[in-house]
């Protein structure tokens, strides 16, 4: 799954266009490196979002769609 779509589905970023813009501005790192919106997310990847308060999460699961209540189960906050 594309990084921008994962950020939206997991509700880490509310809109896919905002996720896309954050990736273009190098505000999203995957495994310590700036990532493009088209990066293919894999289970176990570490995603850092540097918008407002920095957030670092580990990808636990990848799903095309998810309910609001289940979105937090797609990742775990680290560090």
N, C-alpha and C positions, 0 to 999 in steps of 0.2 A: 504494500500500500504506500502511496506517496506520502511524504512527510507532512505537507500542508493538509491533506485529508485526514491523516491520523490525528493531528493537533485539533482539528475541528470535531471529529468523532469522539475523541477522548475528552473533549470539552476543556482542554488546556488553554485553547484560544477560541473565542466564540465564533468567529467567522473565518471561512477559508481564505477570503481575500486578505484579511488582516494577517493570517498565518503566512500567506504568500509574500506579502510586503515585508514581514519580519525576517523571513529567510533571505530576501533580496538585500536587506540592510545588514546582513551578518549578525542578527540578534538571536539566531537559533544555532546551537552547536550540537553535533551528534558525535559522540565518542571523542570530544575535545576539539573537533574541527568544524569550521563553518560549513553548513549544509544548504544545498539548494532545495527548493520546494519539491523538486522531482526525485529527491533521494528516496530509495526504497527502504522503508523502515523494517527492521527485523526484531524478533523477540530477543531481549537482552541488551538492546542498544540503550545508551545513556543519552538523554536529550536534556540540554540546558537551554532555558529560555531567559533572555536578558532584557525583558520589558518590565519596567517598574521594579518590583522586588524579584531578584533572581530566583529561578526555580530549577531544580535538577531532579529528573525522574528516570526510572528504569522501565522500559517497555516490558510488560508481562504477557500481554495478549493483543492480538490484532483482529479486529472485527470490522466488517463493512458498515454495519449499523449497530447502534446500541441505545438502550433507554437511558434517560437522564440518571436514574438511580444506579445503574450498572456501570456508568462511564468511569467512575473512580477505580473500578476493578481492573481496568486496562493497564494501569501503571502503578508504581510505588515511588513515593518521594524518597530520595537519597540525599545525604549530606546537606 
